[in-house]
Amino acid sequence: MSFLINRVRRVSFVQRFAVIACLLVVPVEASAEDWSAWMGDAREGVYLDETIIEEIPGSGLPVLWRTPIAGGYAGPSVSNGKVYVFDFLKQSGEAFNDPGKRATLSGSERLICLDQETGKELWVHQYECPYSVSYPAGPRCTPTVDGDLVYSLGSEGDLRCLKAETGDLVWSRSFKDDFNAEVPIWGFASHPLIDGDLLYTMVGGDGQGIVAFDKRTGDVRWKKLDTTPGYCAPCIIEAAGKRQLLIYHPHGVDSMNPENGDSYWNVEISPAFDMSIARPMRDENLLYVSGIRTESVMLRMDENTTSVSELWRGERGTSVFCSNSTPMFVDGVVYGTDCNEGNLIAVDAKTGDRIWTTFQATRPEEKRFVKHGTAFITRIGATDRYLLFSEMGDLIMAKLTRQGYKELGRFHAVEPTSEAFGRDVVWSHPAYADQTAFIRNDKEIIAVSLKR
């Protein structure tokens, strides 16, 4: 009840008394929110429920349930009382992580549906899927739930639509067979985006870098761009009175009309190794696009026309060069984990200058360079509090402001079961729903209570 009382501090004494009196006799229910896709329902990395715990106690957090699963980088999604998690059940072959080589494995990809309250398995959709990718732990893409349907995109380009309640197959497309697409070395990773009647994802190839499918049938509505697919999910923003589909691919970022793919604008940016991964992030009329090494650009969107101009480009020692974790962009500051140094960096949006850095969110025991140090960042509503999930398996709560990083506790949730550059890591974005964090590694998925 205290959180609601705090919200009425600005009203008159009489109004405040009336509200408190009502609270004494009316039961208060915590607000609930699903996490139906990668980075949440709105795909902006914001968990709207501000009534969760204000800090993580030293005693830790309650684990509500644990369910065994197999390998994968795909974060879970949560919708209508169900948790969806995507994994790879290896049968044979040698799995190894080498940025320059593909591992050849036999096995199956599985979309698993669990009961949100108990973690009990409700159904499994499984299909044979030989792997020939680097870092072959499992699928990359978070399942996307849209009403009575759930969509998955596997590492080898199997796009599938299932009934969310039963797991029955509605339709499927193979990017290799149907589009003659080449599988990227790190597998297909463009989390499908549903908007209206369309599903958008990166396929790759001449004239089919981005493809819009009919979400009900899998038929192609339109396709555009001559480009390899990269690894970034499409997103939609509204600017200059237009809804704009943003596509970040290995050769640039394009703004397109979501209805037909017509171009609004294009800006060149070429991250090394085709690693366009982190979603372009917006703060008012600014748009930040980040890649590895020294590739990043801050764009200013025109308020009256569908055009952009460059404010600055990142250089060594400035900006933040994000790899597999999308930054947050709030109140003129970009917060992101840097692929070169491996720390969390705050960047001034107007200049590109670094304001502060810390290893607390990634590898606090290192306090020095660690290649591709990673933490997945989620903002808690409109507050300055954030949930960060570190590659060490720690769930952290912290305040991130222009003034600095202030940790509000951490909880070791899961073990890092994968490997990168000689260290143990877990690289999977959690889901947050109904005051609970849903976190996976290559062995289990757990539900952790965030209730006060």
N, C-alpha and C positions, 0 to 999 in steps of 0.2 A: 504494500500500500504506500510505502514511503516515496516511491518514485513518482506516483501520481500526485502526492501532496506537494512535492518539489515543483511540479509543473504549474501549480496554481499560486505560487508565491507572489506573483505580480498583480493578482486581482485584489479587490477590496477585502477588508476583514469579514464583512457580512457574506460576500460571495465565497470566501475561503471556508468560513464556518459551515455554510450550507453544503459545500462539496464534501468536507470531511465527514459531516453527519451522514450524508448519503453513503459514503464509503464504508461506514460502520455497519450498515445493514444490507448493502448490495455486494454480492460476491464479485471479486475482481478476477478477470481471466487474462492471462498473458497473451499478447498478440502473437499470432503464428504466421509464418511465412515459409513458402516452399523455396527450394533451390533447384529449379527444373532444368538447368543447363549450366554449362561452364561459366564460372564467375557470377552465377545467380540468375534469377528470373530476368533481370534487365541487362545482364552480362556486363555490369559495370564494376564488379568487385565490391559491392556494398551490401552489408547485411543490415536490414532496416530496423531490426528489433533492438532498441536502445535499453530495454529493461533487463538485459542479461547481467551477469555479474559485472562489477566495476573493476575487479582485479582478480587474479588467480591466487588463491591462498597457498601458503607454503606446504600445507597438508595435501595439496593436489586437488584433482577433480574426480567426481564419481564416473566410473566407466559403466554404462548401462548394459552393454552387451558386446560380445566379440563373436565374429563369425569367420571361419576359415575361408580363404579364397586363394586364387593363384596370382600370377604375376601381371603387372601392368602399371602404366603411368597415368591412366585415365582416372580422373577424380570421379567420385560418386555424384549422383543427382538424387533429389528428393521431391516427391510429388504425391499428393493425395494419400498420405499414409504409407507410401512405399519408397524403398531405397533401391536405386538401380546402380549396379557396379559391373564393369566390363573387364574381363581378364583373359589370359592366355594359358591354357593347360598344355604344357610341353610334354611330348611323348618321346622324342629322340632328337639327337643332334647335340652339338657342343655350343652352349650359349656363352658368348664373350662380348665385352664392350670395347670396341675399337672404332674410333671415329673414322677410320679409313677403310674398314672392311665390313662386309655383310656376313652375318652368321646365318647358316642354313639349318633350320629346325623343322621338325614335323610336330603337329599338334592341332589344337582347336581353340578358336575364340569363343567366349561364352558371355552372354549378357544375362546377369543374374538379378532377379527381383527378390527383395527381402522385405519382411514386415518391419515398418519403421519402429514400432514399439519393442519388438522382441529380437529382431535380427534373424528370425526364422525364414528359411528359404521358401518362397512361394512358387516360383517357377524358374526354369533355366532354358534359354535358347542357345543351342550349341551347334557349331558347324566346323567342319574340317578346314584348316587354314595353314598351309605350310608357310613358314617365314623365311625371307631372305632380306633382312634389314640389319642395320647396326643398332646396338643397344636393344636387343630383342626380348626384353622382359615381358612385353605385352602391348595392348592397344594404348593409343595416346589420347583418344577423344572421349570426353565426358558424354554419356548418353544424354540426349535432348528429349524432354517430355513435352508434348503438346496435346493437352486434352486427353483423349482416349488412346493416343498413339505415343510410342517411344521410338527414337531413331538412334542408330549406332553407326559409326564409321570405323572400320578396323584398319590395322596397320598396312594391310595389303590392298586396301581400296574396296572393301566390301561394305556398301551402304545398304542398310536394312531398316525397314519400317515394320514394327510389331504392334500388336494390341497390348496396351499397357496393363490391362487386367489379367491377361492369360498368357502372353508371350507368343501368341499365334502370329505367323509371318503374314504380312499384308502384301509387301512387295520388296524386291531387292534389285540392286544394280551392282555390277562389277566394273570398277574403273579400268582394270586391265583388259577384260573381255569386251566390254561395251564401248569403251572409248580409246582402247589401245594406249592407255596412259602408262607412263613409266613410274614405277614405285620409287619415291625419294629414298635416299639412303637411310634416313631415320623414320621411314614409314609415313603414311598419310596422317596428318595431325590437325587438319582444319575442322575444328568442332562445328558440326552443322548448325546453321542458324535458321530458325523458323520465323517467317514474317508473313502474316496473312495466309494466303494459299500456297506460298512458295517456301522451298528449302534451298538455302544457298550453301555451297561448299567449294573448296578449291579442288580441281581435278588435274589440270595441267595439260599442256600441249598447244598446238596451233589453233587459235580461236576458241579454246576451251579452258583457259586458265581458271576462270570462275564459271560455274554452271548453276542455273536456277532450275530446280526440279518442281514439278507438281507434288506437293507433300502427300496427297492422297493416292496417287498412282505411280509416282516415280518417273513420269514422262518429263522430257526436257522441255522447258518453256522458252529458255534462251541461254546462250552461252557466249562469252566474250573473252578477249585478251589472249595474246600469244605469249605465254609464259609458263615456266615450270611452277609447280604449285606452292613451293615453300611450305611453311608450317603454321601460318597464322589464320585464325578464325575471322570470317567476315563480321562486320558490325554495322549498325544503322544509327545515324545521328540525324538531327534536324538543324539546318543552318540556312540562313538567308531565305527562310520560308519554304525550303525544299527538304524532303527526306532524302538522305544521301547514304548509299551503300559504300562503305569504305573497304577497299581491298588492298592489303599490304602483301606484296609478292616479292620475289627475289630481285626485281629490277626497279621497284618503286611502289608508291602508294597511289591508288586511283580512287576517285569519287565518281559514283555512277548512279544513274536513275534505277532504283530497285525494281521498277516495273518492267524495264526492257534492256537494261545494261548500257544505255547511252551515257557517254562520258560527260562529266562536269569539269573535272580537272585531273591533272597528273603531276606528281613530283618525283623526280628520280632519287632513289636511294638504293644502294646495293650492298647489303650486309654480306660478309664473307661466308662462303660455303652454302649459299642460298638460305641462310638462317634468318629469314623473316618470320619471327615467332611471336613477339610481344604485340598485343593489340594496341593500335593507336589510341591514345587517351586524351580526353578533352577537358579543359577548364575554361568556361565562358567562350571567348572567341579564339582561344589558342588550342592547338592540336600538336601533341608530341608523338613523334615516331622514333622508335629506338631499335638499334641492331647491335650486333657484336663488333668487337674491335673498336673502331672510332667512327661508327656510322650512327648518326642521329640527326634529327632536324626538328626545329620548332617552327610551326606554321601559324600564321595569323589568317583566320577566315574572315572574308569580307562580309559585312553585315547586310549588304544590299544585293550582292551578286554571288553566284556560285563560283567563286574564285578564291585563291589563297596566295599569300606571299610568304617568303622565308624570313623569319626573324633572326635565326642563327643556326649554325651547324656545329655539332660537337667536335671537339678536338681533344687530344690526349691531355688528361689532367682537368678537363672540364666535363660538364654533362654527366650522364650516367648511361652506360651501355648495357642494356638488359638483354639477357638471353632467353631462358625458358620461363621466366617469371615476369608477368606484366606489371609495370609500375603503377602507382597511384598518383593522380594529379589533382591537387586540392589547394585552393586559395593561393595560387601563384607559386606553388612549390611542387616539384616532382620528387617522389620517393620511390627508389628502386634499387634492386640488388645488381651489382656491377659484374659483368662477365670477366673483366680483366683482373680486378683486385679482389672480388668476392665479398665485398662489404656492402652494407646498406648506406646509400648516399642520398642526401637531400640537395636539390638543385634549384636555384633561382630561375623561374621560368622566363623572365625578361632578359637575362644576360647569359644563362648557361653556366654561371659560376657555381661551384660547389659551396654549400653553406656549412654542412657538417657530414661526417662519416662515422660509422661504427661497425664492428664485427659482432656485436651482441646478438643481432638477429640471424646470423648465418653460422659462424664458427667462433664462439666467444673464447674458446681455449687457444685459438690460433693467434688472433690479434695481429695478423699480417696477411700477406697475399695468399689467397686460395682460389684457384682457377674455377670460374663458374660457381662460386658460392651462391646459394639459392635460398630465398625465403618467399613464400607465397603470401601476399598482402591483401587483407580485406578490411575495409573501413566499417566501423560500427555506426550506422545511421549518419547523421550530420555532425557527429562529435569529432573530437580530435583523438579518440581511442581507436586502436586497430587490433585485429587478430592477425598474427603472423605465424605461419607454419614453417619451421626451419627444416633444412635438409637433414638435420640430426634427429628429426622426429619429435621435436618440441613444439607444443602449442604455446605461444607467447601472447600476452596482452601488453600493449605499450601505447604511450602517448607519442604521436609524431607531430611536431610543430616546427615552425621556422627556428625556434629557439633550441631544439634538440630532441634527442631520443630519451624517453623516461620509461623504464620497464615497470610493468605493473604485475609481474609474476609470470611464471612459466610452469608447464606440466609436460613431463616426458610421456607422450601418448603412445607412440609405436617405435619399434626398432628400425633403423635404416637398413634395409635388406638388399638394396642395389649397390652398385659401385660406379664411381666416376673419378677418373684421374687418380686412382690408387686409394680413395677414401670411401667409406660407407656413406650412402645417401638414401633419402627417400624423396623422390621428385613427383609428387602428386598433390594437386590442389584439393583441399578439403571442401566439403559442403556444410552449410550452416542453415538449419531449419528447426523451428519449434524449440528454440533455446537449447539446441544440441549441435555439437560438431561431429560430423561423420568423416572419419579419417581412415585411409587405407595405406598398406604397404604391399609387398609381394606375397604376404602370407595370411593377412587377416584384414578385415574392416571392423572398426570399432565405433561405438556411439558414446560420446562424452558429454555429460550434462553441463550446461552453461547457466543453469537457473540460479537465481539468488537464494 
